[in-house]
Amino acid sequence: MLPETASTPVPRDPLDSDPARLLARLIAIDSVNPDLVPGGAGETAIAGFCSEWLAARGFEVHSLEKRPGRPSLVAIARGTGGGRSLMLNGHLDTVSLADYDGDPLDPRIRDGRMYGRGTFDMKGGIAAMMVAGARAVAHGPLRGDVIIACVSDEEHASSGTEEVLESFTADAAIVAEPSHLEVTLAHKGFAWYDVEIEGRAAHGSRPELGIDAIARAGHFLVALEELGHHLAQGPAHPLLGTGTVHASVIHGGEEPSTYPAHCRITLERRTVPGESADTVERELTAVLDHLTTMVPDFRYRLMRGLHREPFEADSDALIVRTLTRHAEQALGHPPVVRAESFWTDCALLDRAGIPCLLFGVDGEGAHAATEFVDLASLDRLTDILTHTLADFCS
């Protein structure tokens, strides 16, 4: 572990295998997702660094770049044969640096924590994955393949993991998103929709000619709030609770003296296992169709946007039992089993038929002005992943 100093020096040795020192090098590389921040650096530099680091340890590195400037990599240490393969998955991209309190690319250590953009979400997980993979292979031989997938674009649309799954698979996977060293077996999905409320433009002095799209959108907003209350009172998932819905963005009108012809509302529906974009669309259509019968001149268009499925692991899956056993040994007590409200690439891996779960570092500040990882948890995560790889792939 790095010494306690005001500022963490970035070591020059690309072969350094200490997870904290590796994390410091990763933090110093700008990898802001350009789909979130126009002009963001993207993953090219950090993917190149990770490729060099893993190749130097004997991994067979595959670079994937269907989207120019948005590379992912898959590094494989081939087993001797006849064993199970395990993929460790994590994302290279971060959110914006602009609102960070201090220098987001200068990793600093204070009170056993490393601060910097991505320390928690999720370069800490990337560092642990890489070091654990290298250690497990070095202590081999293993019969199964060790696969390290460092992916792009998770913070926006997860195109990186989607591209990885077009060419690679595994017998199981662990997504090293931050989880406070708690075994995370489920998370919510989401579906984005645009609702276009149609009115009729007219001069403000001629109300008999106009249909106010914004006023009619108000009826939908009230109905959407009622839908949210209904969801909160409905059947709850044992780990995730109920789904939610909220209006996110609203646009309408042209100028003060004109009745607005259009009003568009963008909404987000967070889903739990058993719900999907299709069920949400039926739910919203029922609400909107009801308004057409109750509100004069109410007309709408419903348009589906980005949607991702919820995730739920099989608690009896071999990878869940294996990681949980090694987590208990490292922590000295059974790990907390929990769910997460945000979406992760677990859902894509699960849909591809790869049993998986989420397990990562402790810390705080994902997407926030101050972000840190607890360095003791980084060491523990690295040890747990190392032993899980050695056990599962042997």
C-alpha positions in Angstrom: 0.0 0.0 0.0 1.2 3.5 -0.6 2.4 5.6 2.3 0.2 8.2 3.9 1.2 11.4 2.2 -0.6 14.6 1.2 -0.2 13.6 -2.5 0.3 10.2 -3.9 3.2 10.0 -6.3 2.5 8.1 -9.5 5.2 5.4 -9.9 6.9 4.9 -13.2 7.2 1.1 -13.1 4.6 -0.3 -15.4 5.1 -3.7 -13.9 4.2 -2.7 -10.3 1.6 -5.1 -8.9 0.5 -3.3 -5.8 -3.2 -2.5 -6.2 -3.0 1.0 -4.6 0.0 2.0 -6.7 -1.7 0.7 -9.8 -4.9 2.6 -8.9 -2.9 5.8 -8.6 -1.6 5.3 -12.2 -5.2 4.7 -13.4 -6.5 7.8 -11.7 -3.9 9.9 -13.3 -5.2 8.9 -16.8 -8.2 11.0 -18.0 -10.9 8.7 -19.2 -14.0 10.8 -19.1 -16.8 9.4 -21.2 -17.3 11.6 -24.3 -20.9 10.6 -24.6 -21.5 12.3 -21.2 -19.1 15.2 -21.7 -18.5 16.3 -25.3 -14.8 16.3 -26.0 -14.1 13.9 -23.1 -10.9 11.9 -23.4 -12.5 8.5 -23.7 -10.8 5.2 -23.0 -8.0 5.1 -25.5 -5.1 6.1 -23.2 -6.3 4.0 -20.2 -7.0 1.0 -22.4 -3.5 1.2 -23.8 -2.0 1.3 -20.3 -4.0 -1.7 -19.1 -3.2 -3.6 -22.3 0.5 -3.0 -21.7 0.3 -3.9 -18.0 -1.6 -7.2 -18.7 0.5 -8.2 -21.7 3.6 -7.8 -19.6 2.2 -10.5 -17.3 1.6 -13.0 -20.0 -2.0 -12.2 -20.8 -3.2 -12.6 -24.4 -4.8 -9.2 -25.0 -7.6 -8.5 -27.5 -8.5 -4.9 -28.3 -12.1 -4.2 -29.4 -13.0 -0.9 -31.0 -16.2 -1.1 -33.0 -16.8 2.5 -32.1 -13.7 4.5 -33.1 -12.0 6.0 -30.1 -13.9 3.9 -27.6 -11.8 0.8 -27.1 -12.4 -2.1 -24.7 -10.0 -4.9 -24.0 -10.2 -8.6 -23.1 -7.1 -10.1 -21.6 -7.0 -13.9 -21.3 -4.6 -16.2 -19.4 -5.3 -19.6 -20.9 -5.7 -22.5 -18.5 -4.2 -25.9 -19.0 -7.6 -27.3 -20.0 -10.7 -28.9 -18.5 -11.4 -26.1 -16.0 -14.0 -23.4 -15.6 -13.4 -19.9 -17.0 -14.1 -16.8 -14.9 -14.4 -13.2 -16.3 -13.7 -10.2 -14.1 -15.5 -7.2 -15.7 -15.1 -3.5 -15.0 -15.4 -0.2 -16.8 -12.7 2.2 -17.7 -14.7 5.4 -18.3 -15.6 8.0 -15.7 -18.0 10.9 -15.4 -17.0 14.5 -15.7 -14.0 16.1 -14.0 -15.5 19.6 -14.1 -17.3 19.6 -10.7 -14.7 17.7 -8.8 -13.4 19.5 -5.7 -9.6 19.7 -6.3 -7.5 18.0 -9.0 -9.5 14.9 -10.0 -6.4 13.4 -11.7 -4.1 13.8 -8.8 -4.6 10.8 -6.5 -4.2 11.8 -2.9 -4.1 9.6 0.3 -5.5 10.8 3.6 -6.7 8.7 6.6 -6.4 5.4 4.7 -8.4 6.7 1.7 -7.3 7.5 -1.8 -9.1 10.5 -3.3 -9.6 11.2 -7.0 -12.1 10.8 -9.8 -12.8 7.2 -10.4 -11.2 5.9 -7.2 -14.6 4.5 -6.1 -16.4 4.2 -9.5 -14.6 2.2 -10.6 -10.9 2.3 -11.1 -10.5 0.7 -7.7 -12.3 -2.3 -9.0 -10.2 -2.3 -12.2 -6.9 -2.2 -10.2 -8.1 -5.1 -8.0 -9.2 -7.1 -11.1 -5.9 -6.7 -12.8 -3.7 -7.5 -9.8 -5.9 -10.4 -8.7 -5.8 -11.9 -12.2 -2.0 -11.6 -12.4 -1.5 -13.1 -8.9 -3.9 -16.0 -9.5 -2.1 -16.9 -12.8 1.3 -16.5 -11.2 0.3 -18.9 -8.4 -1.2 -21.4 -10.9 -1.3 -23.5 -12.9 -5.0 -23.2 -13.4 -7.1 -25.4 -15.5 -9.6 -22.8 -16.6 -9.2 -19.4 -18.3 -8.8 -16.2 -16.4 -10.5 -13.4 -18.3 -10.1 -9.7 -17.5 -12.6 -7.5 -19.4 -11.9 -3.7 -19.1 -14.7 -2.1 -21.0 -15.8 1.3 -22.3 -18.9 3.3 -22.0 -20.6 1.8 -18.9 -21.5 5.2 -17.7 -23.6 5.9 -20.7 -24.9 3.0 -22.8 -22.6 0.0 -22.0 -21.5 -0.4 -25.6 -18.2 -1.9 -24.3 -19.6 -4.9 -22.6 -22.1 -5.4 -25.4 -19.1 -5.6 -27.8 -17.2 -8.0 -25.6 -20.1 -10.4 -25.4 -20.3 -10.5 -29.2 -17.0 -12.4 -29.2 -16.3 -13.7 -25.7 -18.0 -15.7 -23.0 -17.2 -17.4 -19.7 -18.6 -19.9 -17.3 -19.2 -17.1 -14.7 -18.4 -13.5 -14.1 -17.8 -11.0 -11.4 -18.5 -7.3 -12.0 -16.2 -5.3 -9.7 -18.5 -2.2 -9.3 -18.2 -0.7 -5.8 -20.4 -2.6 -3.3 -18.7 -1.9 0.0 -17.5 -5.5 0.1 -21.1 -6.7 0.1 -22.3 -9.5 -2.1 -24.8 -7.8 -4.5 -27.2 -10.2 -6.2 -29.7 -7.9 -7.8 -30.2 -4.5 -9.2 -32.9 -2.4 -10.9 -33.2 -1.8 -14.6 -34.5 1.3 -16.3 -36.6 2.5 -19.3 -36.6 6.0 -20.7 -39.6 7.3 -22.6 -40.6 10.5 -24.4 -44.2 11.5 -24.3 -45.1 14.1 -26.9 -48.3 16.0 -26.0 -49.9 17.6 -29.1 -51.7 20.9 -29.1 -52.5 23.5 -31.7 -50.6 26.8 -32.1 -52.6 30.0 -32.0 -52.0 33.6 -31.1 -52.5 34.3 -27.4 -55.4 36.6 -28.2 -57.3 33.8 -29.9 -57.9 31.1 -27.3 -60.7 29.6 -29.2 -58.2 28.6 -32.0 -55.5 27.2 -29.8 -55.0 23.9 -27.8 -52.5 24.4 -25.0 -50.1 21.4 -25.1 -48.4 22.4 -21.8 -51.7 22.6 -19.9 -52.6 19.1 -21.2 -49.1 17.9 -20.3 -50.0 19.0 -16.7 -52.7 16.3 -16.6 -50.1 13.7 -17.6 -47.7 14.8 -14.9 -50.4 14.5 -12.3 -51.2 11.0 -13.6 -47.5 10.1 -13.6 -47.2 11.1 -9.9 -50.3 8.9 -9.2 -48.6 6.0 -11.0 -45.6 6.4 -8.8 -47.7 6.2 -5.7 -49.4 3.1 -7.1 -46.1 1.5 -7.7 -44.9 2.2 -4.2 -47.9 0.5 -2.7 -47.6 -2.6 -5.0 -45.8 -5.9 -4.6 -42.2 -5.4 -3.6 -39.1 -7.4 -4.6 -37.5 -8.8 -1.4 -34.1 -7.0 -2.0 -35.1 -4.1 -4.3 -38.5 -3.0 -3.2 -40.7 -1.6 -5.9 -40.2 0.1 -9.2 -40.3 3.9 -9.5 -41.2 6.5 -12.1 -40.4 10.2 -12.4 -40.4 13.0 -15.0 -36.9 14.0 -15.9 -37.0 16.7 -18.6 -39.8 18.9 -20.0 -39.8 21.1 -23.2 -42.6 23.1 -24.6 -43.7 26.4 -26.1 -42.1 28.9 -28.4 -42.9 32.4 -27.0 -45.1 34.2 -24.5 -47.8 35.2 -27.0 -48.4 31.8 -28.6 -50.4 28.8 -27.4 -47.9 25.9 -27.4 -48.4 23.2 -30.1 -46.2 20.7 -28.5 -44.9 19.7 -25.1 -42.4 16.8 -24.6 -41.8 15.1 -21.3 -38.9 12.7 -20.8 -39.4 10.2 -18.0 -37.6 7.4 -16.4 -39.1 4.2 -15.1 -36.8 2.1 -12.8 -37.8 -1.5 -13.0 -37.4 -4.6 -10.8 -37.2 -8.2 -11.8 -40.4 -9.2 -13.5 -40.8 -5.8 -15.2 -39.5 -4.8 -18.6 -39.6 -2.0 -21.2 -42.6 -3.8 -22.7 -44.6 -3.9 -19.4 -43.7 -0.3 -18.8 -44.9 0.7 -22.2 -48.3 -1.0 -21.6 -48.5 0.7 -18.3 -47.8 4.2 -19.7 -50.2 3.6 -22.7 -53.0 2.7 -20.3 -52.4 6.0 -18.4 -52.3 8.0 -21.6 -55.3 6.3 -23.2 -57.3 7.0 -20.1 -56.4 10.7 -20.3 -57.7 10.8 -23.9 -61.1 9.8 -22.7 -61.1 12.3 -19.8 -59.3 15.4 -21.0 -60.8 17.3 -24.1 -58.4 17.4 -27.1 -55.8 15.3 -25.4 -53.5 13.7 -28.0 -50.1 12.1 -27.5 -47.2 10.1 -29.0 -45.2 7.7 -26.8 -41.6 7.0 -27.9 -39.3 4.4 -26.3 -35.7 5.4 -25.6 -32.8 3.6 -24.0 -33.8 0.7 -21.8 -31.9 -1.9 -19.7 -33.2 -4.9 -17.9 -33.1 -5.5 -14.2 -30.8 -8.2 -12.8 -31.2 -11.0 -10.3 -28.5 -13.7 -9.6 -29.2 -17.2 -8.6 -28.0 -17.2 -5.0 -27.1 -20.9 -5.3 -24.9 -20.4 -8.4 -21.4 -21.8 -8.0 -19.7 -18.4 -8.5 -21.9 -16.9 -5.8 -21.1 -19.6 -3.3 -17.4 -19.5 -4.2 -17.0 -15.8 -3.8 -19.1 -15.7 -0.7 -17.0 -18.3 1.0 -13.8 -16.5 0.3 -15.3 -13.2 1.3 -16.3 -14.7 4.6 -12.8 -16.0 5.2 -11.3 -12.6 4.4 -13.8 -10.5 6.4 -14.1 -12.8 9.4 -17.9 -12.9 9.1 -20.5 -13.7 6.5 -20.7 -10.9 4.0 -23.9 -8.8 3.7 -26.1 -9.9 0.8 -27.8 -6.9 -0.8 -29.2 -5.4 -4.0 -28.4 -2.1 -5.7 -30.7 0.5 -7.1 -28.4 1.6 -10.0 -27.9 -0.4 -13.2 -24.7 -2.3 -14.0 -23.3 -4.5 -16.8 -24.4 -7.6 -14.7 -27.7 -7.5 -16.6 -25.9 -7.9 -19.9 -23.8 -10.7 -18.7 -26.8 -12.5 -17.2 -28.8 -12.1 -20.4 -25.8 -13.6 -22.3 -26.1 -16.7 -20.1 -23.2 -16.0 -17.9 -23.9 -16.5 -14.1 -22.6 -13.4 -12.3 -22.7 -11.1 -9.3 -21.4 -7.7 -8.3 -18.7 -7.3 -5.7 -16.4 -4.4 -5.1 -14.6 -1.9 -2.9 -15.8 0.3 -0.1 -15.7 4.1 -0.3 -18.0 6.9 -1.3 -18.6 9.7 -3.9 -19.6 8.1 -7.2 -20.3 11.0 -9.6 -19.8 13.4 -6.6 -17.5 16.4 -6.0 -15.4 14.3 -3.6 -14.7 10.6 -4.3 -12.6 8.1 -2.4 -11.8 4.5 -2.0 -11.0 2.8 1.3 -7.6 1.4 0.7 -8.0 -1.5 3.2 -11.1 -2.6 1.2 -9.0 -2.4 -2.0 -6.5 -4.9 -0.6 -9.3 -7.1 0.7 -11.1 -7.1 -2.6 -7.9 -8.0 -4.4 -7.3 -10.9 -2.1 -10.9 -12.2 -2.3 -10.8 -12.0 -6.1 -7.4 -13.7 -6.2 -8.7 -16.7 -4.1 -12.0 -16.8 -6.0 -10.1 -17.1 -9.3 -7.8 -19.8 -8.0 -10.7 -21.8 -6.6 -13.2 -21.4 -9.4 -10.7 -21.9 -12.3 -8.8 -24.8 -10.7 
